[in-house]
Amino acid sequence: MAKFVLAYTGGSMAETPEAQEEAMAAWGAWFGTLGAAIVDPGNPFGASNRVSSSSAQGAASTGLGGYSIIEADDLAAASTLAGGCPVLSGGGAVDVYEAMPM
């Protein structure tokens, strides 16, 4: 089994406490469907800064909102698992990257 990083972009933030509760329940339910595939449920991202070879450049421009790490047989299987992610219902996307062993 290989490890994959799910990088979340876009989507909308829940604005009311009720909507936030619903969103957390949706994430919990989705993680439940992933079962043993979850290596690290991850975290949302906060403030960011982009650093280049010349200097700090201000906020990162990728729009990443958070990450999770899963295990799957291959990229296709990991992408299928990502297809149920709640960020998709809010207009966001999930980029799936294989974490190469070192």
VEXMI-331560 format. One line per field, with one value per residue: residue number from 0; residue in one letter; x, y, z of N, C-alpha, C, O in turn. Coordinates in steps of 0.1 Angstrom, whole numbers, plus 2048, in hexadecimal, padded with zeros to 3 digits. Layout:
nr NUM;...
rest a;...
neast X;...
nnorth Y;...
nup Z;...
caeast X;...
canorth Y;...
caup Z;...
ceast X;...
cnorth Y;...
cup Z;...
oeast X;...
onorth Y;...
oup Z;...
//
This chain:
nr 0;1;2;3;4;5;6;7;8;9;10;11;12;13;14;15;16;17;18;19;20;21;22;23;24;25;26;27;28;29;30;31;32;33;34;35;36;37;38;39;40;41;42;43;44;45;46;47;48;49;50;51;52;53;54;55;56;57;58;59;60;61;62;63;64;65;66;67;68;69;70;71;72;73;74;75;76;77;78;79;80;81;82;83;84;85;86;87;88;89;90;91;92;93;94;95;96;97;98;99;100;101
rest m;a;k;f;v;l;a;y;t;g;g;s;m;a;e;t;p;e;a;q;e;e;a;m;a;a;w;g;a;w;f;g;t;l;g;a;a;i;v;d;p;g;n;p;f;g;a;s;n;r;v;s;s;s;s;a;q;g;a;a;s;t;g;l;g;g;y;s;i;i;e;a;d;d;l;a;a;a;s;t;l;a;g;g;c;p;v;l;s;g;g;g;a;v;d;v;y;e;a;m;p;m
neast 808;805;80B;7F7;7F3;7D8;7CF;7BD;7AA;799;775;75B;759;746;72E;71C;718;708;70B;726;728;71A;72C;743;738;734;74F;758;748;751;76C;768;75F;776;785;79F;7B0;7B7;7D3;7DC;7C6;7CA;7C9;7B9;7C6;7D6;7E1;7F9;819;82D;84D;869;887;892;884;86B;84B;831;80E;808;800;7F1;7D9;7D3;7BF;7C1;7CB;7CD;7D9;7DA;7D9;7DC;7D7;7E0;7E3;7CB;7B9;7BB;7B2;798;78F;791;77C;765;768;75E;765;760;745;742;74B;767;787;79A;7BC;7D0;7EC;807;81B;83C;852;86F
nnorth 7F4;816;838;855;878;88C;8AA;8C6;8DE;8FD;900;907;918;90F;924;928;91C;905;8FC;8F8;8E2;8CF;8CD;8C3;8AA;89E;89C;88A;874;86D;868;851;83F;83A;82B;814;81F;839;84A;861;878;893;8B7;8D7;8F4;913;934;93D;93E;946;93B;942;93D;957;966;96A;96A;972;968;945;939;924;91C;907;8F5;8E2;8C0;89C;87C;85D;839;824;80D;817;834;838;82B;83A;852;84C;848;862;86D;86F;884;89E;8B9;8BC;8BF;8DA;8E8;8E5;8D5;8B6;8B0;895;885;86F;864;861;847;84B
nup 800;7F8;803;802;7FE;804;7F8;800;7EF;7EA;7EC;804;823;840;84D;863;885;885;86A;86A;87C;86D;858;865;86D;854;84B;85F;85A;840;845;854;840;833;844;84C;83A;840;84A;856;860;85C;85A;859;847;853;855;83B;82A;80F;806;7F4;7E0;7E1;7F4;80F;802;808;80D;806;7E6;7DD;7E7;7F8;80F;823;82E;82B;832;822;81D;800;7E5;7CC;7B7;7AA;7BA;7D2;7C8;7C3;7DE;7E7;7DA;7E9;7FA;810;809;7EE;7EB;7F1;7DC;7DA;7D4;7D3;7D3;7CB;7D5;7D1;7EC;7EB;7F5;809
caeast 800;80C;805;7F3;7EF;7CC;7D0;7B0;7AA;78C;76A;757;759;739;72D;715;71B;701;712;734;725;717;738;74B;732;737;75D;759;742;75A;778;763;75E;784;78A;7AD;7B8;7BC;7E0;7DC;7BB;7CF;7C5;7B8;7D2;7D3;7E9;803;823;835;85B;871;896;895;87F;85D;843;823;806;809;7F6;7EB;7CB;7D0;7B7;7C4;7D0;7CB;7E2;7D3;7E0;7D4;7DF;7E6;7DE;7BD;7B1;7BC;7A9;78A;78C;790;770;75A;76C;754;768;75B;737;742;752;775;78D;7A4;7C7;7D5;7FB;80E;827;847;85A;87D
canorth 800;823;843;860;884;893;8B8;8CC;8EC;903;8FD;912;916;910;931;927;911;8F9;8F7;8F2;8D5;8C6;8CA;8B9;89D;899;897;87E;869;86A;861;844;836;837;820;812;827;845;84A;86E;880;8A0;8C4;8E3;8FE;920;93E;938;947;93F;93E;93E;93F;965;96C;967;970;974;95C;93B;93C;917;91B;8FB;8F7;8D8;8B4;890;871;850;82E;81E;804;81F;842;837;827;846;85C;847;84B;870;872;872;88F;8A9;8C6;8BC;8C5;8E8;8ED;8E4;8CA;8AF;8AB;888;884;864;868;858;843;850
caup 800;7F7;80A;7FA;804;7FE;7FB;7FE;7EA;7E7;7F5;80C;832;846;853;870;88D;880;85E;86E;882;862;850;86D;86C;847;84B;867;853;835;84A;858;834;82F;84D;84F;830;847;851;85E;85B;858;860;850;848;857;84E;833;825;805;807;7E8;7E2;7E3;801;812;7F8;80C;80F;7FC;7DB;7D9;7EC;800;81B;82C;828;832;82C;821;816;7F6;7DC;7C1;7B6;7A6;7C6;7DB;7C2;7C6;7EC;7E8;7D3;7F2;803;811;803;7E1;7EB;7F3;7D1;7DB;7CD;7DA;7CB;7D0;7D2;7D8;7F4;7E7;800;808
ceast 809;804;802;7EF;7E3;7CD;7C3;7B1;79B;782;766;757;74A;738;726;71A;715;708;71F;732;722;724;742;746;735;745;75F;754;74B;766;774;762;76C;78A;799;7B6;7BE;7C9;7E1;7D0;7BE;7C8;7C2;7C4;7CD;7DB;7F4;80D;82A;843;862;87F;89A;890;871;855;835;81C;808;7FD;7EF;7DD;7C8;7C9;7BA;7C9;7CB;7D5;7DA;7DD;7D6;7DD;7E6;7DF;7CF;7B4;7B0;7B2;79B;786;789;782;764;75D;761;758;763;74D;737;74A;761;77A;797;7AF;7CD;7E3;800;81A;832;84F;868;886
cnorth 80C;82D;84E;86C;88A;8A1;8BF;8DA;8F0;8FF;909;90F;918;91D;931;91B;904;8F3;8F2;8E4;8CB;8C3;8C1;8AB;896;894;88B;872;864;862;853;83A;832;82C;820;81A;833;843;856;876;88E;8AB;8CE;8EC;90B;92A;937;943;93F;944;939;940;94D;96B;966;970;973;967;952;93C;92F;916;90E;8FE;8ED;8CB;8A8;886;864;846;828;816;80C;82C;842;834;833;850;859;84A;85A;875;874;87D;89A;8B6;8C7;8C2;8D4;8EF;8EC;8D8;8C3;8AB;89F;886;877;869;85D;854;848;846
cup 800;800;800;802;7FD;802;7F6;7F9;7E8;7F1;7FD;81B;837;84E;861;878;889;873;861;874;877;85A;858;86D;85F;846;853;860;847;83A;84F;84C;830;838;84F;844;836;84E;85B;858;857;860;856;851;84C;84E;846;82F;81A;806;7FA;7EA;7E5;7F0;804;808;7FC;80D;803;7F2;7D7;7DD;7F3;80C;826;826;830;82B;82D;81B;80C;7ED;7D1;7C0;7B2;7B2;7D0;7D5;7C4;7D4;7EE;7E2;7DC;7FC;804;80B;7F5;7E0;7ED;7E7;7D1;7D3;7D6;7D0;7D2;7CC;7D9;7DF;7F1;7F3;7FE;810
oeast 813;7F8;80A;7E9;7E3;7CD;7BF;7B8;792;785;76D;755;743;742;729;720;71B;709;724;73A;727;726;747;74D;737;748;765;759;74C;76A;77C;765;76E;793;79F;7C2;7C7;7CA;7E5;7D0;7B7;7C3;7C7;7CB;7C1;7DC;7F9;80A;82E;846;860;883;8A5;897;86B;857;82D;822;80A;7F2;7E6;7D5;7BD;7CC;7B6;7CB;7C7;7D9;7D5;7E7;7CA;7E9;7F2;7D5;7C7;7AA;7A6;7AB;792;77B;781;77E;75B;755;75C;74F;761;749;72D;74D;768;772;79B;7AD;7D0;7E6;7FD;822;830;854;86D;892
onorth 80D;82C;850;86A;88B;8A5;8BE;8E2;8E8;8FB;913;903;920;920;939;912;8F9;8E7;8E8;8DB;8C0;8B7;8B8;8A2;88A;889;881;867;858;858;849;82E;828;825;82A;81A;839;83B;854;87A;895;8AA;8CD;8EB;90F;928;92D;94F;934;950;92E;944;950;973;95F;97B;978;95C;956;940;92F;90E;90A;907;8EF;8CB;8AA;889;860;849;827;818;809;82F;84A;83A;835;857;861;84F;85D;880;87A;87F;89F;8BE;8D2;8C9;8DA;8FA;8F2;8D2;8C8;8A4;8A0;886;874;871;852;85D;848;849
oup 807;802;7F7;80D;7F0;80E;7EB;7FF;7E5;7FC;7FC;81E;832;856;869;873;88A;872;85A;871;877;856;852;86C;85E;840;84F;861;845;834;84D;84E;829;833;852;846;831;857;866;84D;850;86B;84A;85C;84A;842;84A;830;81C;807;7F7;7F5;7EA;7F5;7FC;806;7F3;80D;7F8;7F6;7CE;7D6;7F4;814;832;81A;83C;820;838;816;80E;7ED;7CE;7C8;7B7;7B4;7D6;7DD;7C6;7D6;7F5;7E6;7D8;805;7F9;808;7F0;7D7;7EA;7E8;7C8;7CB;7E0;7C6;7DE;7C0;7E4;7DA;7F5;7FA;7F3;810
//
